[in-house]
Amino acid sequence: MGFWKTITIEGRPKFWDKPNARWKLGPLGDEALIEFHATQADYDEVNADPDTVELTFSQARALSESWGDTLWVYPTAAELYGIGYCSVSDLRDRGITPEMATNDELRMAIQRAKEIIDAFCNRNFWRREAQYFLDGEGTPSIFLDDRPIIAVLALKVDGDILHPYEYKVYGDSGYIKLVRGIFPEGPQNVEVFGQFGFAVIPSEVRRASLELSIDALREIKTEIDLAEAASNSTRNAVGLKRAKIEDISVEFEYPRSVTADTRRVTTGSQLVDSMLLKFRKDMDITVV
């Protein structure tokens, strides 16, 4: 983990897209304090930049305090990955050339893969801000259906703001526990405003997105081998065993009971199902 002071370009600091980056803007918005996990290559790149200065932890803390209560900002997954959980360049790295599929076709495939993943897991993996009103139950802890919790930005009980030292956040488990006392019983008397989702898209989700994006190209491209398909309609070709896009071939296996309307039961690939099963959430939640 390293800290740097740098300039901003169109409201964001240089190197905002580095791994696990977060930043705090200066009072005038023209400079920023940025923190991220850096490889040696990252260090060399950033430290060679004339507009960027590396800071020690003490220097970064002093600078942050001098800028007041400005909140740390995180890039959204949408900013990092575009319209899905993998990128066009990720698919290009898999060997899909512009002659096989255009960038627009790949974006369509990536978006379709995201829709399948979200439907199967019943969740959105992107980092996002949300506000929830929960019922206090007279217990020290309160649980949220939206997990993991990245950060609690504000917590109110009966309209009173609690300070961060008054509670602990158990992000992966999705609950908040008071250091002392209980959440008083009452209808929607606990207000939580925070960041939810994943700071970094899990590797299993990215891999699933890649596999399903390649699969989705069979519905977008016309040069597809449907020799083993149960139907010539790719939209309903649930029984498809193999799709081929020029020299890219993907194998699929389906339970016999699967139909085109059961995407929450399966993604259409047992391999992808196994990757995503641990992320599946059974309860629906409402964001206000």
C-alpha positions in Angstrom: 0.0 0.0 0.0 1.4 3.4 -0.9 0.3 7.1 -0.7 0.8 9.8 -3.3 -0.2 13.4 -3.9 -1.0 14.1 -7.5 -3.1 16.4 -9.7 -6.6 15.7 -10.9 -7.9 15.5 -14.5 -11.6 15.9 -15.1 -12.3 15.5 -11.4 -10.2 12.3 -10.8 -6.6 12.0 -9.8 -4.0 10.5 -12.0 -3.7 6.7 -11.5 -7.3 6.4 -10.1 -7.7 3.0 -11.8 -4.8 1.3 -9.9 -5.6 -1.8 -7.8 -7.8 -1.0 -4.8 -7.4 2.7 -5.3 -9.2 5.3 -3.2 -8.6 9.1 -3.1 -9.4 12.3 -1.3 -9.7 15.6 -3.2 -8.1 18.8 -2.0 -10.1 21.9 -1.1 -9.9 23.3 -4.6 -10.4 20.0 -6.4 -7.2 20.3 -8.4 -5.1 17.9 -6.4 -5.7 14.7 -4.6 -4.3 12.3 -2.0 -4.4 8.8 -3.5 -3.8 5.4 -2.0 -3.6 2.0 -3.7 -1.9 -1.4 -3.6 1.1 -1.1 -5.9 3.3 -3.6 -7.7 6.9 -2.7 -8.4 5.9 -1.7 -11.9 3.2 0.5 -10.4 5.7 2.2 -8.1 8.1 2.8 -10.9 5.4 4.3 -13.2 3.9 6.5 -10.5 7.1 7.7 -9.0 8.4 8.6 -12.5 5.4 10.9 -13.0 6.4 14.6 -12.7 3.0 15.6 -11.2 3.0 13.0 -8.5 4.9 12.8 -5.2 5.1 9.8 -2.9 4.2 10.4 0.7 4.9 8.5 3.9 2.0 7.4 6.1 2.6 10.3 8.5 2.7 12.8 5.6 -0.5 11.4 4.1 -2.3 11.5 7.4 -1.3 15.1 8.0 -2.3 16.1 4.5 -5.7 14.3 4.9 -6.4 16.0 8.2 -5.4 19.4 6.8 -8.1 18.9 4.1 -10.8 18.4 6.6 -13.7 16.0 6.5 -13.6 15.3 2.8 -14.7 11.7 2.2 -12.5 9.1 0.6 -13.7 8.3 -2.9 -13.6 4.9 -4.6 -13.9 4.2 -8.3 -17.0 2.3 -9.2 -16.8 -1.1 -10.8 -18.7 0.4 -13.7 -15.8 2.9 -14.2 -13.2 0.1 -13.9 -14.9 -2.5 -16.0 -17.4 -0.7 -18.2 -20.8 -2.3 -18.6 -20.0 -5.7 -17.1 -17.7 -7.8 -14.9 -15.0 -8.1 -17.5 -13.7 -5.8 -20.2 -13.3 -5.8 -24.0 -9.6 -6.0 -23.5 -10.1 -9.1 -21.3 -11.9 -10.8 -24.2 -9.2 -9.7 -26.7 -6.7 -11.3 -24.4 -8.6 -14.5 -24.8 -7.8 -14.4 -28.5 -11.0 -12.8 -29.9 -9.7 -10.6 -32.7 -11.6 -7.7 -34.3 -12.2 -9.9 -37.3 -14.1 -12.3 -35.1 -16.2 -9.7 -33.2 -16.3 -6.0 -33.1 -16.0 -4.0 -29.9 -19.7 -3.2 -29.9 -20.5 -6.9 -30.2 -18.2 -7.7 -27.3 -19.8 -5.0 -25.2 -23.2 -6.5 -25.9 -22.0 -9.9 -24.9 -20.4 -8.6 -21.7 -23.6 -6.9 -20.7 -25.7 -10.0 -21.4 -23.3 -12.0 -19.3 -23.7 -9.6 -16.4 -27.5 -9.9 -16.6 -27.2 -13.7 -16.4 -24.8 -13.5 -13.4 -26.9 -11.0 -11.6 -30.0 -13.1 -12.1 -28.4 -16.3 -11.0 -26.7 -14.8 -7.9 -29.6 -12.4 -7.2 -27.2 -9.6 -6.5 -25.2 -6.8 -8.1 -21.4 -7.1 -7.6 -20.6 -3.5 -8.4 -19.6 -1.2 -5.6 -22.5 1.2 -5.0 -23.9 3.5 -2.4 -27.3 2.7 -0.8 -29.5 3.7 2.1 -31.5 1.2 4.1 -34.1 1.7 6.9 -34.2 -1.3 9.2 -36.3 -2.3 12.2 -34.5 -2.2 15.6 -35.1 -5.5 17.5 -33.6 -4.7 20.9 -30.3 -6.5 20.1 -26.7 -5.2 20.0 -26.5 -6.2 16.3 -28.4 -5.4 13.2 -28.1 -7.4 10.0 -28.4 -6.2 6.4 -29.4 -8.4 3.5 -27.0 -6.5 1.2 -23.6 -7.9 1.8 -20.7 -7.5 1.9 -20.6 -4.1 3.5 -17.6 -2.1 2.2 -18.1 0.9 4.5 -20.8 2.5 6.7 -20.8 6.2 5.9 -23.6 7.1 8.3 -25.6 5.3 10.9 -28.6 6.8 12.6 -30.7 5.4 15.4 -34.0 7.2 16.1 -32.7 10.1 14.1 -29.4 10.4 16.1 -26.1 10.0 14.3 -23.7 7.5 15.9 -20.0 8.1 15.7 -17.9 5.3 14.1 -16.2 4.5 17.4 -19.7 3.5 18.8 -20.1 0.5 16.5 -18.1 -2.1 14.6 -18.8 -3.2 11.0 -18.5 -6.9 10.0 -18.4 -6.4 6.3 -18.3 -10.0 5.0 -21.0 -11.2 7.4 -23.2 -8.1 6.7 -23.9 -6.8 10.1 -23.2 -3.9 12.5 -22.7 -4.4 16.2 -22.8 -1.6 18.8 -19.9 -1.4 21.2 -22.3 -0.7 24.0 -26.1 -0.9 24.3 -28.7 -2.2 21.8 -30.7 -1.0 18.8 -34.0 -0.1 20.4 -37.1 -1.8 19.1 -39.0 0.2 16.5 -40.2 0.2 12.9 -37.5 1.4 10.5 -35.8 3.4 13.3 -32.3 2.4 12.1 -30.9 4.2 9.1 -27.8 2.9 7.4 -26.1 4.7 4.5 -23.0 3.1 3.1 -21.1 1.4 0.3 -22.0 -2.1 -0.6 -20.9 -4.8 -3.0 -17.3 -5.6 -3.8 -14.4 -3.2 -3.8 -12.8 -5.5 -6.4 -14.8 -7.8 -8.6 -14.1 -11.4 -7.3 -11.9 -13.4 -9.6 -14.5 -16.1 -9.9 -17.1 -13.6 -11.1 -14.7 -12.1 -13.7 -13.9 -15.6 -15.0 -17.6 -16.4 -15.1 -18.2 -13.2 -17.0 -15.5 -14.1 -19.6 -17.0 -17.6 -20.1 -20.6 -16.3 -20.4 -19.5 -13.4 -22.6 -18.0 -15.9 -25.1 -21.2 -17.9 -24.8 -23.3 -14.8 -25.5 -21.5 -14.2 -28.7 -23.4 -17.2 -30.1 -26.5 -15.1 -29.9 -24.9 -12.1 -31.5 -22.7 -13.5 -34.2 -24.2 -15.5 -37.1 -21.0 -17.5 -37.7 -21.9 -20.2 -35.1 -21.7 -23.9 -35.3 -25.2 -25.2 -34.2 -24.7 -28.8 -35.3 -25.5 -30.2 -31.9 -28.2 -27.7 -31.0 -31.7 -28.8 -30.3 -33.0 -25.8 -32.2 -31.8 -23.4 -34.9 -33.0 -20.5 -32.7 -30.0 -19.5 -30.6 -32.3 -17.6 -28.2 -33.9 -20.9 -27.1 -31.0 -23.2 -27.8 -30.7 -24.4 -24.2 -29.7 -27.8 -25.3 -26.6 -26.5 -27.1 -23.6 -28.6 -26.3 -20.9 -26.7 -28.2 -20.7 -23.2 -29.7 -17.9 -22.3 -32.1 -17.0 -18.7 -33.1 -14.4 -19.3 -35.8 -11.6 -20.9 -33.9 -13.0 -20.3 -30.4 -15.0 -23.3 -29.1 -16.8 -23.4 -25.8 -18.3 -26.5 -24.2 -21.6 -26.4 -22.3 -23.5 -28.9 -20.1 -27.1 -28.6 -19.0 -29.3 -30.5 -16.7 -32.1 -32.1 -18.6 -34.7 -30.1 -16.7 -33.3 -26.7 -17.7 -35.4 -24.5 -20.0 -34.8 -21.0 -21.4 -36.8 -19.5 -18.6 -34.8 -20.8 -15.6 -31.7 -18.6 -15.6 -32.0 -18.3 -11.8 -31.6 -22.1 -11.6 -28.6 -22.2 -13.9 -26.4 -19.8 -15.9 -26.5 -22.4 -18.7 -23.0 -23.7 -17.8 -22.4 -26.1 -14.9 -18.8 -24.9 -14.7 -20.0 -21.3 -14.3 -22.7 -22.3 -11.8 -20.0 -23.9 -9.6 -17.9 -20.7 -9.8 -20.8 -18.6 -8.7 -22.7 -20.8 -6.2 -21.0 -19.3 -3.1 -22.1 -15.8 -4.1 -25.7 -16.7 -4.6 -28.2 -14.8 -2.4 -31.6 -16.1 -1.8 -33.3 -13.0 -0.3 -34.4 -10.0 -2.3 -33.7 -6.6 -0.8 -35.1 -3.1 -1.6 -32.9 -0.1 -2.0 -34.3 3.3 -1.1 
